[in-house]
Amino acid sequence: MATVEPEIEKNFIEDSLGVTSQSFGEQITHTIWVEANKSPNISGSTFNKRLIVVGKCKILSIKRGAFGKSVEVEFHLYNVSEICSESEDSFTIKYNGDNNEQLGITMKAPLEKLQILIRAIRTSYRRITCGFPETSMMKLNLPETKLIDFEVPLIMSSAHGFVDGYIAHSYYYLKVYKSVGTLDFIRLIEALYSNDVTEIDFTQMAGIEPSSELSFNLFTAITSLRNNTYFKSVNLSGLPHPNIISAIGMCLETNKSITKLNLSNLRVEQSFQPLANGLVKNPSNVIQELDLSKNIIPYPIMATLCECFSKFSHGLVSLNLSKCDLLPKTISILFESFERNFGMSLAIRYLNLSHNKFGDIGSQAIGGWMAKIRGCHSLDCLVLANCNLNFQLMGPPLRVVDIARLDLSLNRIDRASAKILGNEVFDTVANLCELNFSGCTMNADSLEDIFISFNRNRKIANISLNLSHNALGAREATLMSKSISGCRYLEALDISNNRLNSRSLIELLNAIKNIDQFNLHELNIANNYFAQGPEGDLLCQQLAHLINTFPTIRTLNISGGKYPLSKSLTPLLESLIKNNSLKELNISDNGLGDSMASIIGEMLRENTSLIYLNLDNNQFGLSGWTAIAQPLLFDINRTLNHLIFPKTLASAYTSTLIQNFASTLQSFGALSKDKRNQIITLFQKMQDKLAENRFETSVLDSVYVSEYYNKTPYTVHIPEDYVTPLVDVPEHLSSLPPPSSPTLFESVNSSGTISNFTTTTTTATVVATNSSSNVLQHSINMNNGGSNSNINTSNSSVGSVNNTGTTNNSVNGNKQQQQLNGAGSSTPITTTGDRNQRSRSNSNSTASSVISKRSNASTSAAPPRQLITQTSDWQPNEESEADIYDTSFVAYSTDDESDNYTQDSYDDNSSRKSKQQPMRKSKPKSIKSNASVSSVKSSASVKSVSSVKSASSVKSASSVKSASSVKSASSVKSSNSVKSSKSSQKEVPPPIVINHEDSSEQEEEEQDEPKLEPYQEEQEQEEQEEEEEEQENIESQTDQDEQVDFQEDDNERENNNLNEFHSDSQKVL
């Protein structure tokens, strides 16, 4: 008789498997009763009757006994490493446990049942491993008799199996994150796939905010891209999630299809080391566009990234590292990696390193690289805004590179720099078409040298010149009016936000009219010192004559700002009634009222060429907006596509001011409810009509592309499914010896030589994760010296990555003492390496993460199970762009010569940078308060924290016996000397408090404080005045201090004896 198999309720199986009520997720695909044991071999343990449940992502083994039913074994299909067989009627599934231990389950059943069970497992497994390499797939060591064909061919889910992979990853991390995949995210992926969109933009997804009810697990979504072959671009910029870099690092370890990665402006501080490690571990990555801007990247992480760049097997087309707080030495190793792999760097078209401090070291590094790649590069756009450039070092290389788009804004260009740029660069370049000199503090002398070189150059075809934010005045306008007539190739001129008055602008306009072969397309004179009245009227008449005489002018910006033109714009607006060449006009912030709105409405009725019109921040009321809207609402004007008034529109919906000028303030609150609804409805109808106009314009064959409204940053266009190959390196470059690779722990000492870091009084744990869920921990132990004159350091060599990806760890002797001071010195000296290592370890504790191979020989498709991440509560400014002209903006290019970065000053600057960058959560250090630091600087005998200057008559001041007690009365006044100061009636500086545990760290903090230097100089002057008085009282104070010290020591000793006596008595009782 056949045995009756026990029954288990379906609801119990579904609950154990994790089946959800939604249309996706885990499902029961096959169930069967077999004899099974919990062992990876057939003789491991006793066989018992078990129900095997195969789901879409998991396998369960359920038992039923006298006390009920329960799940005996549960594991994810990603953990399966091998399916093998030891007999005809059995087979074994080997899988990895939570701690990466080797587990298994062996099953016995008739051959037909085993064949169906194995097919069900293989069917579920292949659906969730689409695109996985064979090296990470489970092994099938089964005879052919147990393998039967699949019932149906494989049908991948949307985006080359991404949906099923996402669901499988969600269940894999279910124990960690307590959440499964969301239906909204899956529907979005399906929509992207149906429209052939290969970019996954997480910033535009519903539920991206963690606090949203529709939020999904971003970490799971990113790790699902590990082996996906559909998506080519990933955008994660500006997201507030802490595990983005760890997830993308995991993804890049195996992904071979993502070509564009945007990680700009991450709103939670996190280490970029996993990203660098992932690129290093995957030599087959195809990243061609990388954007890491607006993030903090310290030296050790950049060293790993540079190691990856030097080993790229394809070309890097676009790199954006702006606002990353890169130091000169960090920039130097970046260009050294470019020189180690010329095939990669010669393919770069866009390079943005703005808002990083180059100094001499960085300028020399980029200049050397540009000098070598002359004539064989692909660089088209170079952005070096606010970089403190040394043009004497990098000026001549700019000539040989001949870049098309060059941005040197916010770099101080004096007369010497202007001469170098004029004589060495701009007089011979031929490909230059965009030049940005905004905010360079240029004066008339600098402009003269620049324009003289432009007049000598006969190779340039056209050029756009930006001279905004330079405080140009009447003298500069006079010089430009004399020189600009020779610039036949001038295509666009931006002189906005300067100090040019109406007379100076009229003088410039008259000079622009005399340009030979006039080809000016864009003119921007906004936010200058305009004046209403006759001068303003004359200026607008000149502008009207200019645009009517020269039809090549298509864009005009005359935004008013603090000095509006108001009714002086009447001649210009009246001339536009018959004009058919101007396409874009900006007259915002000009104080225009309803009377001017009537003229604008009449102009829109007759004009048929204007496409863009900016009317924002004016004084139009309800009547004025009605007059402007009539040509649009009655379909009289069908050419205007963009009518810009965002501030006015926002104020309308927020019930605030319509007008923004104090003269005629009106608010929606003063309007009746009907009038208020009327103007809001009017704005909505205007937006609808503009949308209709844009649609009609888009279907025309000849569509004008806006040069002002649609102006976007430089973008690199790469064909889809195209990987830029390495550029053929010329012989003169391939024969050069490559620079040496940077070490992760490397600093520049005061003598300019490179030395390894020494350790400080802290403990750091270096943790790295690999793809086999192994966590490799390497601790660097630092010891505190027993005395204050010696510092015991533990020198350890952290594992580094070699060419094959293996790890070499070498830890030298346990402890190695170094006596940093002489025999007579009593103050500990903090070495340069100590200071730099501490500052960099604070910014990233995983700076020396070790990349290792899998310790387990078995293959598995499982992603790393445990996520190692470091975050903090630091929240940056929510604004995506900082106002570079605000007073709080950090300008690297200043007049202070001491702020120039050289190799000797690199250490101090690196420590200063480490203070500016946000820190993650760590154990708080006992750092002296500002009052303590100032007291250290103001002490008459203390010149710095690392050295104690003793007075001439000091007794026994040659050594300091401990960090917690300083008995010398000549240099450091202790608390006892404060007591004795009452008798001498002299003001004594506060005592110096030295913490024994973190003394070296406190000294480093005080040494790295740059703002105390001028304060110290003032204190030194006070010291000289007080020194004579102190020397007269020093001997008497010393005797009194010693007597008080001895008396207090005796009292303390007696108190200790009494306490011990009482404690002994209590013990006896």
Residue pairs with C-beta under 8 A, 6 or more apart in sequence:
5 33
5 49
6 33
6 49
6 64
8 51
8 62
8 64
8 69
10 28
12 62
12 69
13 28
13 31
13 51
13 53
13 60
13 62
14 28
16 53
16 60
16 62
16 71
16 74
17 26
17 28
17 53
17 55
17 58
17 60
18 25
18 26
18 55
18 58
18 171
18 174
18 180
19 25
19 26
19 27
19 28
19 55
20 26
20 180
22 183
23 183
24 163
24 167
24 181
24 183
24 186
25 56
25 167
25 171
25 180
25 181
26 55
26 56
26 57
26 58
26 167
26 171
27 55
27 56
28 53
28 54
28 55
29 54
29 55
29 56
29 120
29 123
29 124
30 53
30 54
30 116
30 117
30 120
31 51
31 52
31 53
31 54
32 51
32 52
32 109
32 113
32 116
32 117
33 49
33 50
33 51
33 52
34 49
34 50
34 52
34 107
34 108
34 109
34 113
34 117
35 47
35 48
35 49
35 50
35 107
35 108
35 109
36 47
36 48
36 50
36 52
36 61
36 105
36 106
36 107
36 108
37 44
37 45
37 46
37 47
37 48
37 105
37 106
38 44
38 45
38 61
38 72
38 73
38 103
38 104
38 105
39 45
39 104
39 105
39 106
40 92
40 94
40 102
40 103
40 104
40 105
40 106
41 86
41 92
41 104
41 106
42 86
42 87
42 90
42 92
42 106
44 104
44 106
47 106
47 108
48 63
49 63
50 61
50 62
50 63
50 72
50 107
51 60
51 61
51 62
51 63
51 64
52 59
52 60
52 61
52 107
52 117
53 59
53 60
53 61
53 62
54 117
54 120
54 121
54 124
55 124
56 124
56 127
56 128
56 164
56 167
56 168
57 76
57 77
57 78
57 124
57 128
57 167
57 168
57 171
57 172
58 74
58 75
58 76
58 77
58 171
59 73
59 74
59 75
59 77
59 80
59 93
59 121
60 71
60 73
60 74
61 71
61 72
61 73
61 74
61 105
62 69
62 70
62 71
62 72
63 69
63 70
63 72
73 105
75 95
75 97
75 103
76 168
76 171
76 172
76 862
77 121
77 124
77 125
77 128
77 168
77 861
78 128
78 168
78 172
78 860
78 861
78 862
78 863
79 95
79 96
79 97
79 860
79 862
80 93
80 94
80 95
80 121
80 125
80 138
80 860
80 861
81 94
81 95
81 96
81 102
81 138
81 139
81 858
81 859
81 860
82 93
82 94
82 138
82 139
82 140
82 141
82 858
82 859
83 91
83 92
83 93
83 94
83 118
83 121
83 138
83 139
83 140
83 141
83 142
84 91
84 92
84 94
84 139
84 141
84 142
85 91
85 92
85 141
85 142
85 143
85 146
86 92
86 106
88 111
88 145
89 108
89 109
89 110
89 111
89 114
90 106
90 107
90 108
90 109
90 114
91 106
91 107
91 114
91 118
91 142
91 146
92 104
92 105
92 106
92 107
93 104
93 105
93 106
93 107
93 121
94 102
94 103
94 104
94 858
95 103
95 104
95 105
95 860
96 102
96 103
96 773
96 856
96 858
96 860
96 862
97 103
98 865
100 772
100 773
100 774
100 856
102 856
102 858
107 114
107 117
109 117
111 145
111 146
114 146
115 146
115 147
115 148
116 148
118 142
118 146
118 147
118 148
119 147
119 148
119 150
119 151
122 140
122 150
123 150
123 151
125 138
126 154
127 154
127 156
127 157
127 161
127 164
128 161
128 164
128 165
128 167
128 168
129 137
129 165
129 227
129 861
130 154
130 156
130 157
130 160
130 161
130 164
130 165
130 227
131 160
131 161
131 227
131 228
131 229
132 227
132 861
133 227
133 254
135 859
136 227
136 254
136 771
136 859
136 860
136 861
137 859
137 861
138 859
138 860
138 861
139 859
140 147
156 164
157 163
157 164
157 165
158 189
158 190
158 193
158 194
159 189
159 190
159 192
159 193
159 228
159 230
159 231
160 228
160 229
160 230
161 228
162 189
162 224
162 225
162 228
162 230
162 231
163 186
163 189
163 190
165 224
165 227
165 228
166 181
166 185
166 186
166 189
166 220
166 221
166 224
167 180
167 181
167 186
169 220
169 223
169 224
169 863
170 179
170 180
170 181
170 217
170 220
171 180
172 862
172 863
172 865
173 217
173 219
173 220
173 223
174 180
176 865
176 866
176 867
177 217
177 219
177 220
179 216
179 217
181 216
181 217
181 220
182 207
182 214
182 215
182 216
184 206
184 207
184 214
184 216
185 205
185 207
185 216
185 221
188 205
188 206
189 200
192 200
193 230
198 230
198 231
198 232
198 233
198 720
199 231
199 232
199 233
199 234
199 235
199 260
200 225
200 231
200 233
200 234
200 235
201 235
202 208
202 218
202 221
202 234
202 235
202 236
202 239
203 235
203 236
203 237
203 238
203 239
205 216
206 212
206 214
207 213
207 214
207 215
207 216
208 215
208 218
208 239
209 215
209 240
210 240
210 241
218 239
218 241
218 243
218 244
218 247
219 241
219 243
219 244
219 246
219 247
219 867
222 234
222 236
222 244
222 247
222 248
222 250
222 251
223 247
223 250
223 251
223 863
225 231
225 234
225 251
225 255
225 258
226 250
226 251
226 253
226 254
226 255
226 863
227 254
227 255
228 255
228 257
229 256
229 257
230 257
231 257
231 258
232 257
232 258
232 259
232 260
232 720
232 721
233 258
233 259
233 260
233 261
233 262
233 289
234 248
234 258
234 260
234 261
234 262
235 262
236 244
236 248
236 261
236 262
236 263
236 266
237 262
237 263
237 264
237 265
237 266
237 291
238 264
238 265
238 266
238 267
238 880
239 266
239 267
240 267
240 268
241 268
242 268
242 270
242 869
242 871
243 270
243 867
243 869
244 263
244 266
244 268
244 270
245 263
245 266
245 270
245 271
245 272
245 273
245 274
245 275
246 270
246 274
246 769
246 867
246 868
246 869
247 867
248 261
248 263
248 274
248 275
248 278
249 273
249 274
249 275
249 276
249 277
249 278
250 274
250 278
250 769
250 771
250 863
250 864
251 258
251 278
252 258
252 275
252 278
252 279
252 282
252 285
252 287
253 277
253 278
253 281
253 282
253 770
253 771
254 282
254 771
255 282
255 285
256 282
256 284
256 285
256 286
257 286
258 285
258 286
258 287
259 286
259 287
259 288
259 289
259 718
259 723
260 287
260 288
260 289
260 718
261 287
261 289
261 290
261 291
262 289
262 291
263 275
263 291
263 292
263 295
264 291
264 292
264 293
264 294
264 295
264 320
265 293
265 294
265 295
265 876
265 880
266 294
266 295
267 875
267 876
267 878
268 871
268 872
268 874
268 875
269 296
269 871
269 872
269 874
269 918
269 919
269 920
270 869
270 870
270 871
271 301
271 844
271 845
271 846
271 869
271 870
272 292
272 295
272 297
272 301
272 305
272 844
273 300
273 301
273 304
273 768
273 844
273 846
273 847
273 849
274 769
274 846
274 849
275 305
276 301
276 304
276 305
276 307
276 308
277 304
277 768
277 849
277 851
278 285
279 285
279 287
279 305
279 308
280 304
280 307
280 308
280 311
280 801
280 805
280 851
281 770
281 771
281 805
281 851
283 311
283 313
284 313
286 314
286 723
287 316
288 314
288 315
288 316
288 317
288 318
288 718
288 723
288 724
289 317
289 318
289 716
289 718
290 316
290 318
290 319
290 320
291 318
291 320
292 320
292 321
292 324
293 320
293 321
293 322
293 323
293 324
293 352
294 322
294 323
294 324
294 876
294 880
295 323
295 324
296 324
296 325
296 843
296 917
296 918
297 305
297 321
297 324
297 325
297 326
297 330
298 325
298 330
298 840
298 843
298 844
298 847
298 914
298 917
299 327
299 329
299 330
299 333
299 746
299 840
299 910
300 744
300 745
300 840
300 844
300 847
300 848
301 844
301 847
302 326
302 330
302 333
302 334
303 333
303 742
303 743
303 744
303 746
304 744
304 801
306 333
306 334
306 336
306 337
306 741
306 742
307 337
307 741
307 742
307 801
309 316
309 334
309 337
309 338
309 341
309 344
309 345
310 337
310 340
310 341
310 344
310 741
311 341
311 803
312 341
312 344
312 726
313 726
314 344
314 723
314 724
314 725
314 726
315 343
315 344
315 346
315 347
315 348
315 724
315 725
315 726
315 727
316 344
316 345
316 347
316 348
316 724
317 347
317 348
317 349
317 350
317 716
317 718
317 724
318 348
318 349
318 350
318 351
318 716
319 348
319 350
319 351
319 352
320 350
320 352
321 334
321 352
321 353
321 356
322 352
322 353
322 354
322 355
322 356
322 383
322 385
323 354
323 355
323 356
323 882
324 356
325 356
325 913
325 916
325 917
326 334
326 353
326 356
326 357
326 362
327 357
327 901
327 906
327 909
327 910
327 913
328 357
328 358
328 359
328 360
328 361
328 362
328 365
328 901
328 903
328 906
328 909
329 361
329 748
329 903
329 906
329 910
331 353
331 356
331 358
331 361
331 362
331 365
331 366
332 361
332 362
332 364
332 365
333 742
334 365
335 365
335 366
335 368
335 369
336 365
336 739
336 740
336 742
338 344
338 345
338 348
338 369
339 345
339 368
339 369
339 372
339 736
339 738
339 739
340 738
340 739
340 741
342 372
342 373
342 727
342 729
342 733
342 734
343 726
343 727
343 728
343 729
344 726
344 727
345 369
345 373
346 373
346 376
346 377
346 378
346 727
346 729
347 378
347 724
347 726
347 727
348 377
348 378
348 379
349 378
349 379
349 380
349 381
349 716
350 380
350 381
350 714
350 715
350 716
351 379
351 381
351 382
351 383
352 381
352 383
353 366
353 383
353 384
353 387
354 383
354 384
354 385
354 386
354 387
354 407
355 385
355 386
355 387
355 892
356 362
356 387
356 892
357 387
357 388
357 892
357 901
357 909
358 366
358 384
358 387
358 388
358 389
358 390
358 901
359 388
359 390
359 900
359 901
359 902
360 390
360 393
360 900
360 901
360 902
360 903
361 901
361 902
361 903
361 906
362 387
362 901
363 389
363 390
363 391
363 393
363 394
364 390
364 393
364 394
366 384
366 394
366 397
367 393
367 394
367 396
367 397
368 397
370 394
370 397
370 398
370 400
370 401
371 396
371 397
371 400
372 733
372 736
373 379
373 401
373 733
374 397
374 400
374 401
375 400
376 727
376 730
376 733
377 401
378 727
379 401
379 403
380 403
380 404
380 405
380 714
381 403
381 404
381 405
381 406
381 407
381 714
382 403
382 405
382 406
382 407
383 407
384 406
384 407
384 408
384 411
385 407
385 408
385 409
385 410
385 411
385 436
385 884
386 409
386 410
386 411
386 884
386 891
386 892
386 893
387 411
387 892
387 893
388 411
388 892
388 893
388 894
388 899
388 900
388 901
389 408
389 411
389 893
390 900
391 413
391 417
391 420
391 421
392 416
392 417
392 420
395 417
395 420
395 421
395 424
395 425
396 420
396 424
396 425
398 406
398 421
398 424
398 425
398 429
399 424
399 425
399 428
399 429
402 429
402 430
402 431
402 432
403 431
403 432
404 431
404 432
404 433
404 434
405 433
405 434
405 714
406 432
406 434
406 435
406 436
407 434
407 436
408 435
408 436
408 437
408 440
409 436
409 437
409 438
409 439
409 440
409 466
410 438
410 439
410 440
410 884
410 891
410 892
410 893
411 440
411 893
412 440
412 441
412 893
412 894
412 895
413 421
413 437
413 440
413 441
413 442
413 446
414 441
414 446
415 443
415 445
415 446
415 449
417 446
418 442
418 445
418 446
418 447
418 448
418 449
418 450
419 449
421 449
421 450
421 453
422 449
422 450
422 452
422 453
423 449
423 453
425 453
426 432
426 450
426 453
426 454
426 457
427 453
427 454
427 456
427 457
428 457
428 459
429 457
429 459
429 460
430 459
430 460
432 460
432 463
433 460
433 461
433 462
433 463
433 464
433 491
434 463
434 464
435 463
435 464
435 465
435 466
436 466
437 450
437 465
437 466
437 467
437 470
438 466
438 467
438 468
438 469
438 470
438 494
439 468
439 469
439 470
439 884
439 885
440 446
440 470
441 470
441 471
442 450
442 467
442 470
442 472
442 476
443 475
443 476
444 475
444 476
444 478
444 479
447 467
447 472
447 476
447 479
447 480
447 483
448 479
448 483
451 479
451 480
451 483
451 484
451 486
451 487
452 483
454 460
454 463
454 483
454 486
454 487
455 483
455 486
455 487
460 489
461 489
462 489
462 490
462 491
462 519
463 487
463 489
463 490
463 491
464 491
464 492
464 493
464 494
464 522
465 490
465 492
465 493
465 494
466 494
467 493
467 494
467 495
467 498
468 494
468 495
468 496
468 497
468 498
468 524
469 496
469 497
469 498
469 885
470 476
470 498
471 498
471 499
472 480
472 495
472 498
472 499
472 500
473 498
473 499
473 500
473 504
474 500
474 501
474 503
474 504
477 500
477 504
477 505
477 507
477 508
478 504
478 507
480 508
480 511
481 507
481 508
481 510
481 511
482 511
484 490
484 508
484 511
484 512
484 515
485 511
485 514
485 515
485 516
486 516
487 515
488 515
488 516
488 517
488 519
489 519
490 515
490 519
490 520
491 519
491 520
491 521
491 522
492 520
492 521
492 522
492 523
492 524
492 555
493 512
493 520
493 522
493 523
493 524
494 522
494 524
495 508
495 524
495 525
495 528
496 524
496 525
496 526
496 527
496 528
496 557
496 559
497 526
497 527
497 528
497 885
498 528
499 528
499 529
500 508
500 525
500 528
500 529
501 528
501 529
501 530
501 531
501 535
502 529
502 530
502 531
502 535
502 536
502 538
502 539
503 535
505 525
505 528
505 539
506 535
506 538
506 539
506 542
509 539
509 542
509 543
509 546
510 542
512 518
512 520
512 523
512 546
513 546
513 549
513 550
518 550
518 552
519 552
520 550
520 552
520 553
521 552
521 553
521 554
521 555
521 707
522 553
522 554
522 555
522 556
522 707
522 708
523 546
523 553
523 555
523 556
523 557
524 555
524 556
524 557
525 557
525 558
526 557
526 558
526 559
526 560
526 561
526 586
527 559
527 560
527 561
527 562
527 563
528 563
529 563
530 536
530 539
530 560
530 563
530 564
530 565
530 568
531 563
532 564
532 565
532 566
532 567
532 568
533 568
536 565
536 566
536 568
537 568
537 570
537 571
539 565
539 568
540 565
540 568
540 569
540 570
540 571
540 572
541 571
541 572
543 556
543 558
543 572
544 571
544 572
544 574
544 575
544 576
545 575
546 553
547 553
547 556
547 575
547 579
547 581
547 582
548 575
548 579
548 581
551 581
552 581
553 581
553 582
554 581
554 582
554 583
554 584
554 707
555 582
555 583
555 584
555 707
555 708
556 582
556 584
556 585
556 586
557 586
557 708
558 565
558 569
558 572
558 585
558 586
558 587
558 590
559 586
559 587
559 588
559 589
559 590
559 614
560 566
560 587
560 588
560 589
560 590
560 591
561 589
564 589
564 590
564 591
565 590
565 591
566 590
566 591
566 592
566 593
566 596
567 595
567 596
569 587
569 590
569 592
569 596
570 596
570 599
573 587
573 596
573 599
573 600
573 603
574 599
574 603
576 582
576 585
576 603
576 607
576 610
577 602
577 603
577 606
577 607
578 606
579 607
579 609
580 607
580 608
580 609
581 609
582 609
582 610
583 609
583 610
583 611
583 612
583 704
583 706
583 707
584 610
584 611
584 612
584 613
584 706
584 707
584 708
584 709
585 610
585 612
585 613
585 614
586 612
586 614
586 708
587 613
587 614
587 615
587 618
588 614
588 615
588 616
588 617
588 618
588 644
589 616
589 617
589 618
590 618
591 618
591 619
591 661
591 663
592 600
592 615
592 618
592 619
592 620
593 618
593 619
593 620
593 621
593 624
593 664
594 619
594 620
594 621
594 623
594 624
594 627
596 618
596 624
597 620
597 623
597 624
597 625
597 627
597 628
598 624
598 627
600 615
600 627
600 628
601 627
601 628
601 630
601 631
604 610
604 613
604 628
604 631
604 632
604 636
604 637
604 640
605 631
605 636
605 637
607 637
607 639
608 637
608 639
609 639
610 639
610 640
611 639
611 640
611 641
611 642
611 697
611 704
611 706
611 709
612 640
612 641
612 642
612 644
612 706
612 708
612 709
613 640
613 642
613 643
613 644
614 644
614 645
615 628
615 643
615 644
615 645
615 648
616 644
616 645
616 646
616 647
616 648
617 647
617 648
617 660
618 648
618 659
618 660
619 659
619 660
619 661
619 663
619 664
620 628
620 648
620 658
620 659
621 658
621 659
621 664
621 666
622 658
622 671
622 675
622 678
622 679
625 679
625 682
625 683
626 682
629 682
629 685
629 686
630 636
631 637
632 640
632 643
632 686
632 689
632 690
632 693
633 685
633 686
633 689
635 689
637 693
638 693
638 696
639 693
639 697
640 690
640 693
641 690
641 693
641 694
641 697
641 706
642 690
642 694
642 706
642 709
643 686
643 690
644 709
647 660
648 658
649 683
651 657
651 658
651 660
651 668
652 658
652 668
652 679
652 680
652 683
653 680
655 667
655 668
655 669
656 667
656 668
657 665
657 666
657 667
658 666
658 667
658 668
658 679
659 665
659 666
668 676
668 679
671 679
697 703
697 704
718 724
743 756
743 800
744 798
744 800
744 847
744 848
745 756
745 757
745 798
745 837
745 847
745 848
746 754
746 755
746 756
746 757
747 754
747 755
747 756
747 757
747 832
747 833
747 836
747 837
747 907
747 910
748 754
748 755
748 832
748 903
748 904
748 906
748 907
749 755
749 831
749 832
749 833
749 907
750 832
750 904
750 907
751 904
752 903
752 904
755 832
755 833
756 795
756 833
757 833
757 834
757 836
757 837
758 793
758 795
758 818
758 831
758 833
758 834
758 837
759 780
759 782
759 793
759 794
759 795
759 796
759 834
759 837
760 782
760 834
760 837
760 838
760 1000
760 1001
760 1004
761 782
761 783
761 784
761 997
761 998
761 999
761 1000
761 1001
762 782
762 838
762 841
762 1001
763 779
763 780
763 781
763 782
764 779
764 780
764 841
764 845
765 777
765 778
765 779
765 780
765 845
766 777
766 778
766 779
766 780
766 798
766 845
766 846
766 847
766 848
766 849
766 850
767 775
767 776
767 777
767 846
767 849
767 868
768 775
768 776
768 846
768 849
768 850
768 851
768 852
768 868
769 775
769 864
769 866
769 867
769 868
770 776
770 851
770 852
770 853
770 854
770 864
771 854
771 863
771 864
772 854
772 855
772 856
772 860
772 862
772 864
773 862
773 863
773 864
773 865
773 866
774 852
774 854
774 855
774 856
775 866
775 868
776 807
776 850
776 852
778 798
778 799
778 809
778 848
778 850
780 794
780 796
780 798
781 794
781 796
782 793
782 794
783 792
783 793
783 794
783 815
784 792
784 996
784 997
785 791
785 792
785 817
785 828
787 961
787 962
788 826
788 827
788 828
788 960
788 961
788 962
788 963
788 999
789 819
789 821
789 825
789 826
789 827
789 828
789 959
789 960
790 817
790 818
790 819
790 820
790 821
790 828
791 818
791 820
791 828
791 1000
792 815
792 816
792 817
792 818
793 815
793 816
793 817
793 818
794 814
794 815
794 816
795 812
795 813
795 816
796 811
796 812
797 809
797 810
797 811
797 812
798 809
798 848
798 850
799 807
799 808
799 809
799 848
799 850
799 852
800 807
800 808
801 807
801 850
801 851
802 808
805 851
805 853
806 852
806 853
807 850
807 851
807 852
807 853
809 850
820 828
820 829
820 831
821 827
821 828
821 829
824 958
824 959
825 959
826 948
826 958
826 959
826 960
826 961
827 946
827 947
827 948
827 960
828 946
828 963
828 999
828 1000
828 1003
829 946
830 946
830 1000
830 1003
830 1004
830 1007
832 907
834 1000
834 1004
835 907
835 911
835 1004
835 1007
835 1008
836 907
836 910
836 911
838 914
838 1001
838 1004
839 910
839 911
839 913
839 914
839 915
839 1008
840 847
840 910
840 914
841 847
842 914
842 919
842 920
842 922
843 914
843 917
843 919
844 870
845 870
845 920
846 868
846 870
870 920
871 920
871 921
872 918
872 919
872 920
872 921
873 921
874 918
874 919
874 920
876 918
882 889
883 889
884 891
892 899
901 909
908 1008
908 1010
911 1004
911 1007
911 1008
912 1008
912 1010
915 1008
925 998
925 1001
925 1002
926 995
926 997
926 998
926 1002
927 998
927 1001
927 1002
927 1005
928 936
928 993
928 1002
928 1005
928 1006
931 990
932 990
932 992
932 993
933 1006
933 1009
933 1012
934 1012
934 1015
935 989
935 990
935 991
935 992
936 942
936 945
936 992
936 1006
937 1012
937 1015
937 1016
937 1019
938 989
938 1019
938 1022
939 971
939 972
939 973
939 989
939 992
940 989
940 1022
940 1023
940 1026
940 1027
940 1030
941 948
941 949
941 950
941 951
941 970
941 971
941 972
941 1023
942 948
942 949
942 971
942 972
942 992
943 949
943 1016
943 1020
944 1006
944 1007
945 1002
945 1003
945 1006
945 1007
946 1003
946 1007
948 957
948 960
948 968
948 971
948 972
949 971
950 957
950 968
950 970
950 971
951 957
951 970
951 971
951 1027
951 1030
951 1031
951 1034
952 1031
953 970
953 1031
953 1034
953 1035
954 968
954 969
954 970
954 971
954 1034
955 969
955 970
955 1038
956 967
956 968
957 968
957 969
957 970
957 971
960 966
960 968
961 967
962 996
963 994
963 995
963 996
963 999
964 994
964 995
964 996
965 974
966 972
966 974
966 992
966 994
967 974
967 1045
969 977
969 1034
969 1037
969 1038
969 1041
969 1042
970 1034
970 1038
972 991
972 992
973 988
973 989
973 991
973 992
974 991
974 1041
975 991
976 1041
976 1044
976 1045
976 1048
977 988
977 991
977 1037
977 1041
978 988
978 991
979 1044
980 1037
980 1040
980 1041
980 1044
981 987
981 988
981 1037
983 1040
984 1033
984 1036
984 1037
986 1029
986 1030
986 1033
994 1002
995 1002
1006 1012
